[in-house]
């Protein structure tokens, strides 16, 4: 198994293979590489500040790589593509020096990417054409708020909306189902309450890395493998976490979901519980499909027996 590097010269060929693979694999595990956080956000910052900084950072930087690894609901992992974009200009565009040095140490060649990469104006229409032909796709990330924001900016070719609510509503046009592995890990026994990075999580779960860290293809592969392993071990219900991104209150989702009243974990593992606040939606922002109203209440888990949780 190898990561497929995609450049201008082989983009059309690999896009055909990517399209064919989506007929078998419906899960897209993603990672992006970008020039860093121009404006840093304190850990305890309110959600409004988190989104304002997200918008500033994404609006003022350009994506360098997008990694996509395909898999299915049975845990089978398909191919990994690493798309390199020519639009980022190391000589002119804003970047954070520490982030650039980290990517260079892990083998990223910015001169080659600038010279041989795919123009975004070529990549985006083709990818959207492919995605439009496939239904019931799931997008999986690890700590993926910035990943989805950069991809959303790619798709809309416009700055991000002014509010997190508008961003969440607009993103549903492109992401029917989104799962953030870091959010799920927070509610899984033995995974440090989610307070860990992707490499540490992979080590705990016994997942081997393909390629070099801090390259989009490699990180997307690890995300896919970790997600499959967590599904196998914890048997969590995806709909419980659908649309919740680590660090953002607003939920990205198109459909209503049903919240079960009881969650009984497998022996030795704690099945994840409901982690978030109920979503609210608004129609402001860029044009996008408006999700259906959500008909559920979020609850607080109370442990009443050693092996059972009940949602009150």
C-alpha positions, 0 to 999 in steps of 0.5 A: 500500500502506498500514498498516491501523490497527485500533481498537475500531470496525473490529476485527470488520471487519478481523479478517474480512479478516485471516482471509481473507488467511491462506488465501493468506499463511502468514507473519506478520511481527510487531512489538510496542510496549510501555512500555519495559524497566523492568529493563535487562539488561547485554549480557553477562548470563547467560541466566538473568538475561536470562529473569528480566528478560524475565519481570519486564518483560513481567509488569509492563508492557502491550502497546500495539500489535501489528503483523502483516504477511502474506506468502508463501514466494515473497516476496509481501507482503500487508496490514499491520495495526496493532492498538491496545490500550486496556488500557495507561493512561498515567496509571497503568501502569508505563512508561519515560519515554524509551521513551514519548517516542520513541514520541510523537515517532514519532506515537503518540497514547496518549490516542487508543489509550486511548480508541479501542483494542481491549480485550485481552479482545475481541482475544485470543479472536478472534485465537486463533479465527482462528489455529486455522483455519489450519495451517503458519503461520510467525512472523517477528520481528526481535530478537523475544524480547520480541515473542513474550513479550508475545504469549504473555502476551496469549494465556495471560492469565497471567504468564510461566512461571518458566523459559526452558525452560517458556516455550519449551515453552509457546510451541509451543502458539501458534507452530508455526514462529518465525524471528528475522531478527536471528539469521539475519543473524548468519550471512549475509555482509555483514550485520555479523554481525547486529550491527545494528538493523532500519533499518540492515539494511533500508538494506543490503538496499535495503528501503524503510520504510512508515510511521514507525519505532517503530510496530508496523505499520511495523516489522512491514512492514520485518521482512517485506520484509527477510525476503523479501529475505534469502530471495531473496539467501541462500537459507538453510534455514529449518529450520536457524534455526526456533525460535531467538530472539536472546538466548535459549538455549532453542529454540521448536519442535514438530517434529524437524529434519534438519541437513544435513552440507554447506552450499554458498553461492551465489556472493558470499553465505555461506549461514547455518550452524548457530548454536546449541545443541541444544534441551532441553525440560521439561514444567513451566510452563503447559499447552501442547503438548509438542514432539517430541524433536529427533533431531539433533546441532549441529556446528561449521562448519569452512571447508575450501575457499573456497566450501564449509563442512562441518559436522563 
